[in-house]
Amino acid sequence: MIKIAFIGAGSVGFTRRLLMDILSVPELQDTEFRLMDISRENLEMAVNLCRKMVADNKLPAKVTGTLDRKEALRDADYVVSMVRVGGLEAFAHDIEMPLKYGVDQCVGDTLGPGGIFYALRTIPVMMDIAADMREVCPDALWLNYSNPMAMNTWAVRKAGGVKIIGLCHGVQHGAAQIAGALGIPLDEMEYICAGINHQTWFTKVTHTGIDYTHKLLDAFKRDEHLAKSETLRIDVLERFGYYSTESNGHLSEYLPWYRKGGKEQMARWMDYSYWAGGETGGYLRVCRESQNAYKENYPKWMAGELDQIPLGDRSNEHGSHIIEALETGRRYWGCFNVANTGLITNLPDGCTVELPCIVDGNGIQPTYVGDLPLQCAATCSASVHVQRMTVEAALAGDRNLVKLAVMHDPLTSAILTPDQVWAMCDDMFEAEAEWLPQFK
């Protein structure tokens, strides 16, 4: 029996999904799950739903819940985190306050003013988790799903003293788009995808020995749905020569060229029919609209009126596959967020890079990529320096360094003057003070 701690388990949907992914592995069906959250109500829902799924499938797994993080972590083999510090209240500040200054974000969880302040809120909590891990489960592997991925994992590697990798599903989604556009089976497609989280680039795509890398543009333009929904990504593909993993709206936030010039100019690149197409504050709207869905569906799930996640219906989230590979030796390949130790040679050492890794009973082995194409490296590098300043500022409580990070952010710097950046940051510090203990 292995022990897995879920920190932030009140994210009911993701907790249920990952638990059932893990239980789909026969060797892991006796796992002990410790669920922890700061919300008693959400934790109770997650625990009861997970216990019901275990019982309905007659599995030997054990599920417990606690509000005590250290108890959840005690003697854990794996730690999974999916915390959102400040919840939707803080998230609203991340989106709405920069918008008053003209900085328009779609998601705001990775870079930009929203992503930077999200990191400032989250990194102190990551440090607290790391401190507990050093005390009660120093050998555990931390699988982090919390954004902003690159900055959170960078901070833990720098100051946390525990083993951590960052996991995202952008690469899997991008690969599925490519396979669909090319009309080839996804499980037969081979590719190299590398960069930084949410700015990873498919630098090589092959199938049965045929190189399709430079055939993607024509394939995407021929696909009626993609040609409409991914206008901006296709424009970047046409100019750069390489496809990026993130959605139209998400990618637009990391670049200085698209989210400006007024609604008419932005409409050229954005598909406002769905939130990830570039809608202003789109993800915040979706989160607000769905925040009560689990409370409404909870009694129906418990009564059996709504179907639970079937055993064996495994998602493409990396977590269960990594644990399976480490515990059984069955090899797994995926793109994870790890330290750059000369793996991408034209990005700074020490930063967080996302690239192919191999996992088996010997551990996690990141693969060497070498140089990214110069245009891809240039875009990633601009973000990396913002990330570095944010990590340093979060750990040191340095307000001025925060403002410098925001001023160097590609989207912000395309729109605001230095005085406006300073004023916006002061407003955000004031609004989010309760979640920023290191700046008091």
C-alpha positions as a printed Julia matrix, in Angstrom:
440×3 Matrix{Float64}:
   0.0    0.0     0.0
   1.3    3.44   -0.94
   0.12   6.69    0.65
  -0.85   9.7    -1.45
  -1.7   13.1     0.03
  -3.98  15.42   -1.96
  -3.47  19.03   -0.85
  -6.3   21.24   -2.07
  -8.59  18.24   -2.41
 -11.62  20.53   -2.23
 -11.15  20.85   -5.99
 -13.78  18.16   -6.14
 -13.75  17.44   -9.85
 -10.01  17.12  -10.19
  -9.68  15.08   -7.0
 -12.28  12.56   -8.19
 -10.68  12.37  -11.64
  -7.15  11.75  -10.4
  -8.23   9.27   -7.73
 -10.04   7.16  -10.32
  -7.07   7.4   -12.7
  -4.85   5.95   -9.98
  -7.34   3.24   -9.05
  -7.48   2.18  -12.7
  -4.01   0.65  -12.16
  -4.5   -2.82  -10.61
  -1.32  -2.58   -8.52
  -2.49   0.72   -7.0
  -6.0   -0.27   -5.99
  -5.08  -0.58   -2.32
  -3.69   2.96   -2.14
  -4.32   5.03    0.97
  -5.54   8.5    -0.02
  -5.33  11.38    2.46
  -7.44  14.32    1.32
  -6.8   17.77    2.8
  -8.38  21.17    2.2
  -9.03  24.37    4.15
 -12.74  24.23    3.24
 -14.56  21.77    5.48
 -17.59  21.68    3.15
 -15.61  20.99   -0.02
 -13.43  18.44    1.75
 -16.47  16.56    3.04
 -17.95  16.38   -0.47
 -14.66  15.15   -1.96
 -14.13  12.51    0.74
 -17.68  11.15    0.57
 -17.71  11.01   -3.23
 -14.32   9.29   -3.37
 -15.34   6.79   -0.69
 -18.5    6.02   -2.64
 -16.52   5.39   -5.84
 -14.16   3.07   -3.95
 -17.06   1.2    -2.35
 -19.09   0.98   -5.58
 -16.1   -0.65   -7.3
 -15.39  -2.94   -4.31
 -11.78  -1.81   -4.05
  -9.5   -2.07   -0.98
  -8.36   1.58   -1.22
  -8.74   3.78    1.85
  -9.85   7.43    1.76
  -9.55   9.76    4.74
 -10.03  13.5     5.04
  -8.43  16.08    7.3
  -8.12  19.84    7.7
  -4.62  19.28    9.12
  -2.08  19.46    6.31
   0.75  17.89    8.27
  -1.38  14.87    9.16
  -2.32  14.41    5.52
   1.36  14.5     4.57
   2.68  12.2     7.31
   4.67   9.3     5.78
   3.24  10.03    2.32
   4.95   8.5    -0.71
   3.45  11.06   -3.1
   2.02  14.53   -2.61
  -0.39  16.02   -5.14
  -1.19  19.73   -4.89
  -3.94  21.66   -6.65
  -4.35  24.68   -4.38
  -5.78  28.03   -5.52
  -4.75  30.54   -2.87
  -7.35  33.26   -2.4
  -9.98  31.44   -4.42
 -12.22  33.33   -6.82
 -12.1   36.5    -4.73
  -8.38  36.97   -5.29
  -8.67  35.7    -8.87
 -11.16  38.49   -9.59
  -8.61  41.07   -8.43
  -6.01  39.48  -10.74
  -8.25  40.08  -13.75
 -10.36  43.13  -12.96
  -7.76  45.47  -11.5
  -5.27  45.26  -14.4
  -8.22  45.68  -16.78
  -8.91  49.1   -15.23
  -5.44  50.08  -16.41
  -5.97  48.6   -19.87
  -4.19  45.25  -19.39
  -6.6   42.71  -20.86
  -6.13  39.08  -19.74
  -8.11  36.01  -20.74
  -6.97  33.59  -18.0
  -4.38  35.44  -15.93
  -2.91  32.41  -14.13
   0.56  32.09  -15.65
   2.15  35.43  -16.51
   0.91  39.03  -16.73
  -0.11  40.96  -13.6
  -2.6   38.24  -12.69
  -0.12  35.39  -12.96
   2.53  37.33  -11.06
   0.25  38.13   -8.12
  -1.09  34.57   -8.2
   2.5   33.4    -7.71
   3.05  35.89   -4.89
   0.04  34.41   -3.09
   0.86  30.78   -3.79
   4.62  30.57   -3.19
   4.38  31.18    0.61
   1.86  28.31    0.82
   4.19  26.14   -1.28
   6.98  26.92    1.17
   4.74  25.88    4.09
   3.89  22.59    2.35
   7.59  22.0     1.69
   8.44  22.66    5.35
   5.85  20.1     6.46
   7.15  17.61    3.92
  10.72  17.98    5.16
   9.44  17.1     8.64
   6.98  14.26    8.0
   7.64  12.84    4.48
  11.08  14.03    3.32
  11.41  11.36    0.62
   8.02  11.93   -0.99
   7.7   13.09   -4.59
   5.58  16.21   -4.99
   3.39  16.31   -8.11
   2.28  19.91   -8.46
  -0.74  20.91  -10.55
  -1.09  24.44   -9.13
  -0.5   27.41  -11.4
   1.5   29.46  -12.11
   3.37  26.22  -12.73
   6.82  27.47  -13.7
   7.13  29.94  -10.83
   5.69  27.67   -8.14
   7.98  24.75   -8.94
  10.98  27.06   -9.41
  10.45  28.5    -5.91
  10.19  25.03   -4.33
  13.35  23.83   -6.08
  15.18  26.95   -4.96
  14.05  27.1    -1.33
  11.8   24.13   -0.52
  14.3   21.31   -0.07
  12.0   18.58   -1.44
  11.56  16.74   -4.74
   9.0   18.33   -7.06
   7.83  18.17  -10.66
   5.11  20.21  -12.32
   2.32  18.64  -14.37
   0.08  20.22  -17.0
  -2.06  18.9   -19.87
  -1.39  21.56  -22.52
   1.0   19.33  -24.45
  -1.52  16.47  -24.63
  -4.25  18.8   -25.87
  -1.97  20.36  -28.48
  -0.84  16.95  -29.69
  -4.46  15.84  -30.08
  -5.17  18.93  -32.19
  -2.19  18.21  -34.42
  -3.12  14.56  -34.9
  -6.66  15.55  -35.77
  -5.57  18.21  -38.25
  -3.14  15.82  -39.93
  -5.61  12.93  -39.89
  -3.22  10.5   -38.21
  -3.72   8.34  -35.07
  -2.6   10.19  -31.95
  -1.06   7.06  -30.42
   1.12   6.61  -33.5
   2.32  10.21  -33.71
   5.77  11.03  -32.37
   6.83  14.51  -31.39
   9.24  16.71  -29.49
   7.55  19.48  -27.53
   9.68  21.77  -25.38
   9.86  25.24  -23.89
   8.34  26.63  -20.71
   4.92  25.84  -19.27
   2.17  27.27  -21.48
   4.81  28.25  -24.02
   5.91  24.85  -25.22
   6.58  24.35  -28.92
   6.16  21.32  -31.16
   9.6   21.42  -32.74
   9.23  18.05  -34.46
   6.2   15.97  -35.46
   6.57  12.63  -37.27
   4.46   9.62  -38.21
   5.81   6.34  -39.63
   9.12   8.06  -40.33
   7.56  10.98  -42.23
   8.31  14.48  -40.92
   5.13  16.55  -40.71
   6.57  19.5   -38.77
   6.38  21.98  -41.61
   3.08  20.62  -42.92
   1.13  21.77  -39.89
   0.22  25.22  -41.2
  -1.6   23.88  -44.25
  -3.3   21.22  -42.14
  -4.58  23.77  -39.6
  -5.81  26.14  -42.28
  -7.74  23.28  -43.93
  -9.44  22.33  -40.67
 -12.58  24.49  -40.53
 -12.96  24.36  -36.74
  -9.29  25.03  -35.93
  -9.02  27.76  -38.54
 -11.79  29.62  -36.7
 -11.0   28.82  -33.06
  -7.19  29.13  -33.16
  -6.69  32.2   -35.38
  -3.95  33.66  -33.22
  -2.11  30.37  -32.75
  -2.18  29.81  -36.48
  -0.79  33.31  -37.02
   2.07  32.51  -34.63
   2.58  29.17  -36.4
   2.77  30.95  -39.75
   5.29  33.52  -38.52
   7.36  31.28  -36.19
   7.12  28.01  -38.1
   6.2   26.08  -34.92
   2.92  25.39  -33.11
   2.46  26.31  -29.45
   0.55  24.23  -26.95
  -1.8   26.77  -25.42
  -5.25  27.89  -26.49
  -5.8   31.02  -28.54
  -6.67  33.13  -25.48
  -3.98  31.7   -23.24
  -1.14  32.16  -25.73
  -2.22  35.73  -26.43
  -1.43  36.69  -22.8
   2.27  35.88  -23.06
   2.93  37.91  -26.18
   3.07  41.71  -26.65
   1.37  41.83  -30.05
  -2.28  40.74  -29.93
  -4.24  41.89  -26.84
  -4.17  45.6   -27.61
  -5.37  48.13  -30.17
  -9.02  48.06  -29.16
 -11.83  45.57  -29.6
 -11.81  45.74  -33.39
  -8.12  44.87  -33.58
  -8.42  42.14  -30.94
 -11.44  40.65  -32.69
  -9.16  39.86  -35.62
  -7.37  37.29  -33.48
  -9.91  36.18  -30.88
 -12.8   33.74  -31.14
 -15.21  35.02  -28.5
 -17.62  32.11  -28.95
 -15.79  30.22  -26.18
 -13.74  31.43  -23.24
 -10.38  29.98  -24.31
 -10.68  31.77  -27.62
  -9.58  34.99  -25.96
 -12.57  36.44  -24.11
 -11.57  39.1   -21.57
 -11.64  37.41  -18.16
 -13.08  34.31  -19.83
 -11.78  31.78  -17.34
 -12.92  33.85  -14.36
 -16.43  33.94  -15.86
 -16.44  30.17  -16.37
 -15.23  29.57  -12.8
 -17.91  31.85  -11.38
 -20.66  30.2   -13.39
 -19.6   26.69  -12.39
 -18.62  27.28   -8.77
 -21.87  25.83   -7.39
 -22.13  22.93   -9.82
 -20.58  20.4    -7.46
 -22.79  21.44   -4.57
 -25.84  21.0    -6.8
 -24.72  17.64   -8.19
 -23.3   16.24   -4.95
 -26.58  14.8    -3.58
 -27.41  13.34   -7.0
 -24.03  11.57   -7.17
 -24.42  10.27   -3.64
 -27.92   9.0    -4.45
 -26.76   7.32   -7.64
 -28.89   9.61   -9.83
 -25.79  10.78  -11.72
 -23.11   8.45  -13.01
 -19.73   8.45  -11.31
 -16.43   8.24  -13.18
 -16.13   4.62  -14.41
 -13.19   2.55  -13.22
 -10.77   2.16  -16.12
 -11.9    5.38  -17.82
  -8.44   6.87  -17.44
  -7.63  10.44  -18.43
  -4.43  11.71  -20.03
  -3.39  13.58  -16.86
   0.19  12.58  -16.13
  -0.13  11.95  -12.38
  -1.41   8.38  -12.33
   0.91   7.33  -15.16
   3.97   8.66  -13.32
   3.04   6.87  -10.11
   2.34   3.66  -12.05
   5.71   3.84  -13.79
   7.64   4.48  -10.58
   5.81   1.75   -8.66
   5.66  -0.97  -11.34
   8.53  -0.15  -13.68
   6.23   0.1   -16.7
   7.73   2.86  -18.8
   5.89   6.12  -19.38
   6.74   9.11  -21.56
   5.37  12.62  -21.08
   6.29  16.31  -20.95
   6.83  17.55  -17.39
   8.07  20.74  -15.72
  11.59  20.26  -14.36
  14.74  22.27  -13.71
  16.74  23.3   -16.74
  20.1   21.62  -16.2
  21.49  22.24  -19.66
  18.5   20.45  -21.21
  17.37  23.43  -23.31
  20.66  25.08  -24.11
  19.43  28.53  -25.11
  17.26  29.05  -22.01
  18.8   29.95  -18.61
  20.0   27.15  -16.36
  17.84  26.75  -13.27
  14.6   27.99  -14.8
  11.57  25.73  -15.09
  11.33  24.06  -18.49
   8.68  21.74  -19.86
  10.04  18.93  -22.02
   9.92  15.18  -22.66
  10.75  12.92  -19.72
  10.92   9.13  -19.38
   9.68   7.45  -16.2
  10.24   3.89  -15.03
  11.38   2.07  -11.91
  14.68   3.96  -12.03
  12.98   7.34  -11.61
  12.23  10.33  -13.81
  14.77  11.08  -16.54
  14.38  14.39  -18.43
  15.65  14.3   -21.99
  18.15  16.62  -23.66
  16.57  18.98  -26.21
  19.4   21.35  -27.15
  18.57  24.72  -28.68
  14.99  25.78  -29.27
  14.42  27.62  -32.54
  15.62  31.17  -31.93
  12.18  32.77  -32.23
  10.72  30.32  -29.71
  13.63  30.79  -27.33
  13.3   34.58  -27.55
   9.64  34.48  -26.56
  10.3   32.02  -23.72
  13.31  34.01  -22.49
  11.25  37.16  -22.01
   8.89  35.23  -19.73
  11.69  33.42  -17.89
  13.21  36.67  -16.67
   9.81  37.84  -15.4
   9.42  34.48  -13.65
  12.85  34.74  -12.04
  12.13  38.22  -10.66
   8.74  37.09   -9.35
  10.19  34.04   -7.57
  12.91  36.14   -5.95
  10.39  38.81   -4.96
   7.96  36.26   -3.49
  10.66  34.6    -1.39
  12.18  37.88   -0.19
   9.02  40.0     0.13
  10.52  42.6    -2.21
   7.77  44.96   -3.46
  10.05  46.85   -5.82
  11.15  43.65   -7.53
   7.49  42.73   -8.03
   6.93  46.01   -9.84
   9.99  45.44  -11.99
   8.72  41.98  -12.88
   5.35  43.4   -13.91
   7.03  46.19  -15.88
   9.03  43.58  -17.85
   5.99  41.4   -18.5
   5.53  41.32  -22.32
   1.79  42.1   -22.33
   1.98  44.79  -19.65
   5.0   46.51  -21.15
   3.22  46.75  -24.5
   0.45  48.83  -22.91
   1.47  50.66  -19.72
   4.01  53.29  -18.76
   6.27  52.71  -15.73
   4.17  55.09  -13.6
   1.03  53.16  -14.52
   2.72  49.86  -13.63
   3.7   51.19  -10.21
   0.18  52.49   -9.53
  -1.47  49.25  -10.68
   0.81  47.15   -8.48
   0.11  49.35   -5.46
  -3.61  48.85   -6.02
  -3.16  45.09   -6.33
  -1.0   44.91   -3.2
  -3.73  46.71   -1.28
  -6.56  44.58   -2.65
  -4.76  41.26   -2.07
  -2.97  42.1     1.19
  -4.63  39.32    3.2
  -3.03  36.68    0.97
   0.43  38.3     0.81
   1.91  37.83    4.3
   5.5   38.25    3.1
   4.86  41.87    2.09
   3.43  43.1     5.4
